[in-house]
Amino acid sequence: MPKDDDEAVNWYRKSAELGDIDGQLNLGFMYENGLGVPRDYLAALRWYRKAAAQGSALAEDSIGYFYGQGMGVTRDDGTAVAWFRKAAVQGMAGAQYNLGTMYENGLGVPEDRSQALAWYSEICRSGE
């Protein structure tokens, strides 16, 4: 089948509205990247928040990224750290890296190279 972003959005939306985490994540991704819908960071955040409320580490990391970059929200490194931490403690390597970077650079937390190293080391423990 040929790629059809509009049709993908249609199915992701149906799934997301039924509370499916993967549907919510995928719909958030489509809004974040303007695939099949106009790019809309607030809509992406809304769907990521729904998935995060169900415990999705990927959604939590994505929300942290939005706050760290100021995408659709005012940049807030402290809020980014909080979301990265939620995902990092679940073992998500990308979030562990992001949290380590925040500590390494003193963004949203006091600069702390030992904390940065600890979070970077977690990536190695998780095998990713």
N, C-alpha and C positions, 0 to 999 in steps of 0.2 A: 504494500500500500504506500502511496506517496504521503509524505509528511503533511499534516494538516493541523496547524496550531489552533485554528478556530474550533475545529472538532475536538481537539484535545482539551481545550478550555471548557467546552460544553460538558464533557465527561468528568473532568476534574471537579467542576462546580457541583455537579449532581452528587458526586462522591463526598465532597467537602461538606456540603449542606446536610448530608446524612451523618456527619461527625467523623468521617474516616480521616485519620491522621495523614496518610499518604496523599489523599485528595487535597487536604488543606495545605500540605507542604508544596505539592505540585502547583496548585493554584497560586499560592504565594510566589513561587518561582516565576510563573508566567507573568504575573503583574510586575514583579521586580524587574524583569527583563523585557517587558513589552512584547511578549510572544502571544499572538492571538487576541490580545487586548492592548489598549494603550498603556504605556508604562505608568504605574501608579504605586508609588512607594507606600502610601497610607493603606491602600487596599492590600498590598503585600504584607505589611505589618499586621493588619487585622487577621489575615489567614494564618500567619506565623504564630500570632498570639493564641489562636484557637488550638493549634497543634501543640504549642508549648504548655498550655493548660492541661493537656493530656500526657505531659511528660516527655515530649520529643526533644532530645538533645540537639538535633539539627536545627529545629525551630528556635531554640534558645540561643544557639550560636549565631543564627541569622539575625535575630533581634539585637544581639550584642553588636554585631557588625553595623547594623543600621544606626545605632546610637553612636558608635565609634566614628562613623563617617558622616553623621548628620544627614542621613538619607530619609527625607520625609518627616524628620523630627529635628529639634535643635540638638546639635552635637553635645553629648554628655558622657564623658569618659567614665565617670563613676557608675552610671547606669549600664554602660557597656560592660564594665568589669563584672557587675552583678550577674548579668546574663551569661557572660562567658563562663563564670564560675559555676553556675547551675549546670551548664552542659559539660564542663570539664570534670566535675565530680562524678558524672555519669560515665566517664571514660572516653569521651569524644576527643580524639587526638587534635583535630583542628581547633577546638575550643581551648585545649590545654596549651597549644602553641600561641593562640591569641592572648590568653591570660598571661603566659610567660612574657610575651612582648609588652603587655601593659606594665608589668612589674619592671621589666628591663628598662623601659623608657620613662617610668614614673607618670603614666597616664591613668588618671582616676584613682591611683594608689601611690603611696610614697615609693620612690625608686628603691628597689630591693633586688639586687642581683642574685642573692641566695634563693629567694622565692621564685625568681625567673628560672633559675637552674632547676629548681624542684619541679616546676610545671613542665619544663622542657624534658626532664628525665621521665616524667609520667608517660610521655609519648613512646619512649623506648620500652617501658614496662608493658604498654598495651600491645606492643608488637606491630605498630603501624609505622 
